[in-house]
Amino acid sequence: MPDNSQTTPVSFNCEGGLVLNKSTFLMQPGEALELQNFEPDIGGGYRRISGFTKYVNHIVPQTTASSEAVLMCTVFSNKVLAARGEKIWSSASTTVTIAITSDASMSGSGTINVFSTTGFTASGTLQINSEIFTYTGVTTSTFTGVTRATASTTAANQAVKDVVSESWTLRDTGRTNAAKYTFEKFNFDGNNKIIVTDQVNAPTVFNTSLTATDVSESAVAGAKFVTSFKGHMFYAGMSSTPEELVFSSPFNEDDFQSGQGAGSIKVDDTIVGIKTFRENLFIFCENRIFSLSGTSSANFAIAPVTRNIGCINGDTIQEFAGDLIFLGPDGLRTVAGTAKIGDVELGTISTNVQPIFDDQIDDAVAFESIVIPDKTQYRIFFTKEGQADSLTSGVICVRKGHGYEFSETKGLKPACTDTIVDVGDVLVLHGDYTGYVNRQEVGNDFDGTVIFGKYRSPDLSFNDLGIRKHMQRVIINYKPESAIDADLFLRYDQESAESSRPAAYPLDSSAVAAQYGVAIYGATGTYGGTTQPSVRQAVEGSGFTIALRVNDGGLTAPYSLKGFQLEYQIGARR
């Protein structure tokens, strides 16, 4: 037993986030030298992130190749709207399934016999295993006018009792060479609509019936960006006029008559993104940022926000924590900070993790971002050509008080994203590079792939690098959401090969409080347990500095590391 009378305790909270721009000896104890797949928690501590799962179980049909990414995903008119390649699809409002009753093999058109067609639409798209079918009619127990192996799928032998499910419905065709899509939801005339651009073709408007109508004005064909502002629809990013904004007449996205209030505005730099924020339209360019004020063509006015900094990629622009955040050449910035300070160094909010941005900005071929408003959290993802999902990095930025805390993601590789807030419910979607639409912030894994979380503290000297510390115990305060699959490691003297390296200490979750309606009696949770237990772990080893590591095994639900108390005995001075 240790001599507690000579034991010195040191406690600290887990706060400050990932810090990569300081010496480990100058970091605060609660900051992190590594923080992977943990998020700074607005409730305090570092929480292992949640996973994602398929939001629509069926793959979005491809246009020409299975390698096509999902280029747009959102929710509109109670359906998921997704683009892959040159086609736009909608999912069913609800998933309807039934089993087939006889062999589904056929040549050309035919029928599929099922137990019942109740709940299916009169015509549409079906999926059996990986094969997609279209059909033109139904009886009580058959789909008729069936054409198999559509949407570039391959005909396969389907067996009795294989499940038939309602699949994606094709909503728009006729596109060529479509690239990344952008969209804007709007209501100019009392009817909800969504307008979609794909960088090549005419913008397309969908009504709530998901009927598609192309914008007829040739001047906005090939627009990369679209947004509404003061009742006008603004288009930008046309390849022939990359410095021009074209806007429609009031409350008509397809009227471009100057006499009706339509027009255009030019800036002196290539536009890379546009975003309406409060009473202004912000125009992000490669090397400048402008704001547009006014209410109509009669008084629209352009003013510079800054001529000294631009935006790397428009897909990084998000409304976040009462500001606009975007990726500049020197990291993450906010419009308010950029406009007020006008200084490159002071205007950057991501200095704590700048090495990540220095490593990723030049090599990334695509950027995606998402906001999770109930966590005051912004996420940015960097995609490199041919890089495996498991190696894809991202950064989590959390607004806490008057500052920001950061961590790093590994294994999230979205091709497109969207956040939908509906009656207080937050739906975070991303389309991937394999053709699926997924929902983030659900589950304990990345759609079946293990989430590996890592936390490492700074090298703690307790203000005296010359004194050896003989560690006695570590008390871990954490907030579990279920049982925990994680190990604690102690590392001494900057993980020197000559220092002691004790084996893993598994985090004990036996005292996790049972959650009513979730826990299973006798199986999960301890009735009468605490919601934020403190685990006392006897440890061994000594060194002049001590670092804590927590490696998450990825097999259980998230949990938050709240803080630590280290107890040690003072040894000899070197």
Secondary structure, 3 states (H helix, E strand, C coil): CCCHHHEEEEEEECCCCECCCCCCCCCCCCCECEEECEEECCCCCEEECCCEEECCCCCCCCCCCCCCCEEEEEEECCEEEEEECCEEEECCCCCCEEEECCCCCCCCEEEEEECCCCCCCCCEEEEECCEEEEECEECCCEEEEEECCCCCCCCCCCCCCCEEEECCEEEECCCCCCCCCEEEEECCCCCCEEEEECCCCCCEEECCCCCEEECCCHHHCCCCEEEEECCEEEEEEECCEEEEEEECCCCCCCCCCHHHCCEEEECCCCEEEEEEECCEEEEEECCCEEEEECCCCCCCEEEEEECCCCCCCHHHCEEECCEEEEEECCEEEEHHHHHHHCCHHHHECCHHHHHHHHHHCCCCCEEEEEEEHHHCEEEEEEECCCCCHHHCEEEEEEEECCEEEEEEEECCCCCEEEEEEECCEEEEEEECCCCCEEEECCCCCECCECCCEEEECCCECCCCCCEEEEEEEEEEEEEECCCCCEEEEEEEHHHCCCCCCCCCEECCCCCEECCCCCCCCCCCCECCCECCCEEEEECCCEECCEEEEEEECCCCCCEEEEEEEEEEEEEEEC
